[in-house]
């Protein structure tokens, strides 16, 4: 599980930046990439999501699902869900937006017209600012029923900027036990030497915190379906 935690740590540190979702996932057929400037023709909703899984020592598995949102190829946001039964907080969600946001306002998450949840930013790096939230089964059911997850941040002009995560295909990908293996991910990444180096450096910075009790994640109260905004 150290490698899966390292991938999560690297994702947190880089905000799942657009470069991470490029040719390294070519064999996934560009799964998990949604460009708001393009119309989906001939695609399937399941392609909105990329799922990577790793076997646990007890025979179970831990998985990470993620969607990266772009606009004409430019990174605008991302959403990641980790489902790891070996962790005290099994379900952990991470959302990221580009830098340049007002940090005190946090990042607001809203499924369709449901009640928004304001989540404080956990960290920023040169590419993105990320917020993470321990969620529960009720929140997963809301994601399954929903059409969109809106991530709302404030820019430097104190204006709302909204990133829309398409929830189409979430249910089928989440319920499907199959996903890309860690080995396939490593093989795909082997041609991305520069990217690997960046991810490894960022993973090293966060791995100790992630493996030492998930750091700030365990301090964040679980989200419920009707959790109010702070």
N, C-alpha and C positions, 0 to 999 in steps of 0.2 A: 504493500500500500504506500510505501514511501514515494514511488514514482508517480502514482496518481495524485498524491498530495503535492508533489513538486509541480505537476502540471497545473493544479488548481492555484498554487502559489504564484506560478508564473503568469497565469491568467489574471489573477488579482493585480499583480504588479504592473502588467501591461494593459489592463483594461480590455483584454481580449481584442487588442488592436487589429486593424484590418489586415496587416501583414501576416499576423498569426493565422489568418483564415484563408490564405492564398493557396499556393501550389502545395503546401504541406498537407492539404486535405484533398488533393486532386482525385485520389482514388475514391473519395466519398461522393464524387459527382457534384462538387460545390455545395454539398449539403450544409445547412446552417448559415447560408449567405442570403440576405434579402436586400436588394437594392430598390429603394423607394422610387427611383426614377425609371425603373423598368417595369413593363407589364409581364406578368408570368403567363407564358404561353407554352402549353404542352408539359408543364411541370406538375408535380404532385405536392400536396400540402406537407407531406413528410419531409420534403427536401428543405423546408424551412429550418430544420433542426439537424444538428450533428450530435451523435451520441458515442461516447468513448467509455468502455467498460474494462474493469480489471477484476480478476478473481481474488476472493478473500481466502484466508487460511482455513476458514470453517466451511468452505465449499460454496458460499454465497458470492455475490458480486457487488461491487460499487461502480456507479456510473456517473458521468458528467454529461449533461445536455447543454448545448449552447446555440444561440442565434446571434449573428453579427449583422447589424443594420448599417447600410451604406446609402449614400446618395451620389449617383454618378461616380461610384467607385471610391468615394471619400467616407471614411469611418464617421458615423454619427452616434452610435451607441451599441450596446450589447447586453444580453441577459444570459446568465449561466445558472444552472441548477445542479447541485451535487446531491446524490442519494447514496449515502454510505452507511450501511447498518453497523459498521464497526466503530463509528464515532458516537459520542454521547449525544450530540445534536445531529441526527441522521440527515435531515434535510436542510441544506444551506443554499440560499439564493444570492447571487451577486449581479448587480447591474452597474454599467459603466457608461459614462458620457465623456465627450472630449473636454480637455482643459479649457479654462476661461469662464468657469461657472462661479457663482457666488457661493462659497462654502457654507456660511451660516444658515442658509435656507435649506440645506440638505437636498436630497433627491426624492421626489414624491412618486410613489408607485400607485397606479390605479388600473384595475381590471374593469374594462367597459365603463359603465356608469356607477360602479360600486364606490364605496367609501375609500378615499385615498389614504395611503399610509406614507408619512414622511420619514425617511430613513437618513440618518447622518452619514456623511462621507467617512469612509474608513481610511482611505489613502489616495494620494494623487501621484502620478509619475509624469514624465514629459509627454505622454500620449493621452492620458485619460484620468478621470477621477472616478473612484468606485465606492459603492455602498453595498453592504452585505446585511442579510437578514436571515435569522433562523426561522424557518417556516414549519407549518404542520400539515397534516393530511387535509384539513379543511381548506387551506390555501391551495394545495394541489388540486383539489376538486374545483375550486374557483377558476384556476388556470385551465382546467379541462373544459369547463363550461363556457369560458370566455372566448371572445373573438379577438380582442386586442389587450395588450398590457402597455399602458402609457407611462413613460418615464418623463417626468416634468422637472426641469431645472430652471434656475434663474441665470441669465447672462449678466454681463457687467453693466448693462443698461437697465437692470432690474426687470427685464422682460422674460416671460415664460418661453422656454424652448422645449418642445415636446418630441420625444423619440417614440415611435410606435413599433412595438414588438408584435409580430403577427403570430397569434396563437393557433392558427390553422395547422393541423398535423401534430400538435403537442400530445394529444391523448394517445394516438396510435404509436408514436415514437416512445413515449414514456412507458406505456404498457408492454411494449415489445422488449423481451429480455435480450435481444441481440443488439450489438453495437460494434463499432470499430474497436479492435483490440489495442492494447498498449503497444504490442509488437508492431502492428501495422502502422500505428501512429509514429513510432520511432523510425520505421523504414521510410515513411513518407517524409519525415523531417530530415533524413540523412542527407538530402540534397540541398537543404536550407542551412548551411553551416553558420552563416551570420545570424540567422534567426535563432538557431539552437543556442549559440553563445549568449545572446541577449536573454533568452528565456532562462537559461541555466543560471546566469548571474542574478536575475531577479528571483528565481526560485530559491537560490541559496540564501537570499536575504530574508525570505519569509518562511522557509521550511521549518526552522527551529520553532518559530511561533506557532505554525500550523500544527506541528506534531506534538507540541507541548500543551495541548489542550484547546486548540483551535483559536487561540488568542482572543480577539474581541468578539468572535462569533458567539461564544458561550455567554457573553455578557449582554447580548442583544435579546430582548424578550421575544418569544415566538409570536409570529403574526397570525391573527385569526381572520376569518373571512370578512368580518365587519369591524376590523380594527380602525379606529378613527385616526385622522391625521393629528400629529402632535402640534 
